[in-house]
Each structure stands twice: as C-alpha cells, then as structure tokens.
C-alpha cells in the first residue's frame, strides 16, 4: 500500500470516528449522519483528545519523503489541524474563552443556508433540528468559558449578532413560500427558544466586559506554542485569523502556495516548511 493511500485511510478513519464524537461535523463534510450537537462535556473533550493522540501516532508511520506532492500538502495540513485541536484541548485553562459553541452553530447554519441543493423548506427543517438543542448547548459551553479574553468576547458578540440576523432572515423568507411557511410554523417554538437563548447568552457575554483581560495576559508561552503549530510570524491578528481556518481552507492555501512555485522547487519548499517546525 502506498503512503498516499495509507494517509487517506488515516484521515478517513479520523473523521469517521470524530462524527461519533461530534455529529455536527457531518454537516460541514456534507455527510448525513443524523442531526445533533455534541454535549461539549469534559468526557467529550477527552474522547476527542484521545482520538487525536492516536491519529498522531499513526502519522508517525508515514514516510513523508515517499508521499506525492499533493500527499505532502495533505499531510502538513492534516497534521497542523490535529496539533491545533490538541493545543486547544491541552491548554483550555488558558484558552477557555474561545467561543467554540457559537462558532460551531455559525458554521452549521452558514453551510446549510448556502447549500444550493436544498430548497428553503428543507433548510428550515435541517436548521431546526440543530438549533433545537441550542439553549442547553450554550449553557453547557458556559462551564468552560471562564476567562473573559477581550478578543474572544468580541468574537462571541459578533457571532451572536450574525446568528440573530440569519434567524430573522429565515423567518422573513419563510413567509414568501407556502412550503417554507408550513415548515417554519412547525418549528416556530424552536426558533423562538433559540432567539431567547442567544439573547440570554449575549447578556452574559456583555456582563463579562467589565472583567476583560488583554490577549497577552493569557501568557506568551501559549502564544509561542500556537505560533509554532501554525508556522506563523508572531503577529496576533495572524494568529486570530488562522484560529478560524478549517482543514479545507488550510489545504487550499498550501496547494495555492505550491502552485506558485515551479515544479522543481515544490519539494524543496515543502521540506523548508518541515525544517522550520519538524512534525515529530
């Protein structure tokens, strides 16, 4: 079996197992595994951490030099993705204010709304199934959001503002089509509870503003670890932007960089990245 095929199997196995831990990932991957949200409990985080560690061990069996050019790009992007997730899980006492629950919901709704293969009434049903658990999902997330870091508080408030606008848009559009009107009326209480939960969460975030701390108060050691993982310069806003990237965006960026090099220099380019921050 080629190393490229082995790498593909490792990636497939990882995301297959992750779907059991975080079913909401299915919507991001366009895989129908049934709607639902993970409970964001400590047990769930521990399961994710264990899977990441197991997968990182599997990657050690890959001979990087034997991978194809695209295989090397996939390896680097997937490795960085795993290391970034592990960083958040290991350093959560420092990074606890990152609004992951809100980001998950923003991603889910954004993907559903922008998917052209679903009519509006189907989109309403799908969104309703996910946000049905939104009140308890947000409440659970509060137990891990203890340090009001200024950047993350602001991100959370912006995400809530965006979600409220999207829900208002859905409600308005639903009234223009009989099928959508019927679908929305059946889920109207779910949407109302979600809006109330977002308002409540917004109040909670706003109340944290008086206790905000600056990003640097989280400790330079944490930033150094993050910067090393992401192969970045030490600019805070670069770090902020990369935090929000997912594996597909990162992979696309690597491919773009590769194609900007002539063919003879691609392997040298990949090797230079690894030499700066080895993957062992």
Buried (B, 14 or more C-beta within 10 A) or exposed (E): EEBBEBBEEBBEBBBEBBBEBBBBBBBBEEEEBEBBBBBBEEEBBEBBBEBBEEBBEBBEEBEBEEBEBEBBBBBBBBBBBBBBBBBBBEBBEBBBBBBBBBBBBBBBBBBBBEEEEBEBBBBBBBBBBBBBBBBEBBBBBEEBBEBBBBBBBBBBBEBBEBBBEBBEEBBEBBEEBEEBBEBBEEBEEBBEBBBEBBEEBBEBBEEBEEEBBEBEEBEEEBBEBBBEBBEBEEEEEEBEEBBEBEBEEBBEBBBEBBEEEEEEEBBEBBEEBBEEBEBE
